[in-house]
Amino acid sequence: MGDASMVGLLGRVTGTVGPGLVGEVIVQVRGGAEHFLAYPAAGGERIEPGTVVTVVEYLPPRTVYVSAVYGS
């Protein structure tokens, strides 16, 4: 089970997140910014670099499922 404190945090995509891809996001957490491997929360969603996302699910230690904050 993931750490609930990560869920709802905002991040920014640094490597494209999408189907068949292992993307990357940077999230402001624990007083700094950390990189996480990222997958889309909605299976078919493609999220481009620079997009602001919210963490929907966290799988320790470094994996998150994200969704774009603003519609594309």
HELIX and SHEET records of a PDB file:
SHEET    1   A 6 LEU A  10  GLY A  15  0                                        
SHEET    2   A 6 GLY A  23  VAL A  29 -1                                        
SHEET    3   A 6 GLY A  32  PRO A  40 -1                                        
SHEET    4   A 6 THR A  63  ALA A  68  1                                        
SHEET    5   A 6 VAL A  52  LEU A  59 -1                                        
SHEET    6   A 6 LEU A  10  GLY A  15 -1                                        
END                                                                             
